[in-house]
Amino acid sequence: MTHLLSRAVDEHEFIAYYEPQVNLSTCAIVGVEALVRWQDPANGLVSPADFLPLVDRSPLIHRVGEQVMRATCTHYIAWERVGIAPPRLSINIAARRIEQPDFTDRIETISAETGSRPDCLELEITESSLIDPDVPLLDRLAHLRARGIRIAVDDFGTGYSSLAYLKRLPLDFVKIDQSFVRDIEPDPDTTSIVCAIVEMAHGLHKTVVVEGVETAVQCELLQNLGASVAQGYYWPRPLPAAESEVWCARWAARNAPTRASSQSGEGMTNASAGSSNANSVAA
C-alpha cells in the first residue's frame, strides 16, 4: 500500500471535498471544512477509513497534507474571485506536522503562494495532540494566530486532557465531537455534558462548533443549549469543490432573508461556498 500512496501523491490523486458549517440561528453558511479523499484511477474513490490511518503513520503525511492544503486554498481563492467564498476555510492539521520546526513557515508559505488571506484560514488541531502542550507548540500557535489565522480544537471531549489547557492555548473555536451529538436526544447525561462544554467555551470567549449533526431535533436541541455553529449530514455529505459550490449557492439563496452579517465570523459574506473526523485533511 505504501507504494500506492507514494504514487497517489506524485500523481496528485488526493483531493479535497467540502462540508459546510452552518450558523444554527441564521442558517447562514459560515465556513467549509476541507476533507481529504483519494481518487484512485483504478479503484475510484477510496474510503478515508482505508487509507488515512496508513497516511498518518507514514512520512508521506507531510506531503499529503501540504498538497491538499494548497489545493483547498486555491479553491478558496477561486471562490473569492467570483464572490462566493464563505468567511472561513477550515483545514485539519496532523499532530506530527505541528511538531516540525518549520511548521509555521510552511503554513505561511502556502498561504502566501496561493494568495489566501490568513484571516480566512482556520486550522483544526485534535484535542489529543494538545494534551500537555509544550512551549514551542504554544509559541507556534500564538504566532499563527497573531498573523490572523484562527485556531480550533477538534474532537473536544475525547482527549481526556485537563481543561486548564483551554485557558493557555490561543484558541478561537471549540469543536464538540460528534460522539456526543449521537446520544444527545435519548441521553440526558450527554445533554448535560454538551451544555457544560458550551457554557465553559463561552465563558472563555470561544465559539462552539458541533460536529456530526444529522437531524432537525439535534439542531433544535443544540441551538437551545447555546451552540453557535454546526456541521454534519443533516446538510449535504461532503462534496467536491464544484458540487459544493452549487449546493451552497442554492442554500444561501433559499436562506437569504435570514442571513446575518459576517462581521462576527458567523455570517456568510456572499452567496455561497462547501462528518466524520476520519475524513479530515491533515496538513
LINQUIFEN-V472818 format. One record per run of one state. SS is the DSSP state (A for helix, B for strand, O for the rest). FROM is the first residue (numbers start at 1). TO is the last residue. If there is no record, write none. Layout:
((SS;FROM;TO) (SS;FROM;TO))
This chain:
((O;1;1) (A;2;10) (O;11;13) (B;14;23) (O;24;28) (B;29;40) (O;41;43) (B;44;46) (O;47;47) (A;48;57) (O;58;60) (A;61;81) (O;82;88) (B;89;92) (O;93;94) (A;95;98) (O;99;102) (A;103;114) (O;115;117) (A;118;120) (B;121;126) (A;127;130) (O;131;134) (A;135;146) (O;147;149) (B;150;156) (O;157;163) (A;164;168) (O;169;172) (B;173;176) (O;177;177) (A;178;182) (O;183;187) (A;188;203) (O;204;206) (B;207;210) (O;211;215) (A;216;225) (O;226;228) (B;229;230) (O;231;238) (B;239;240) (A;241;254) (O;255;255) (A;256;258) (O;259;276) (A;277;279) (B;280;280) (O;281;283))
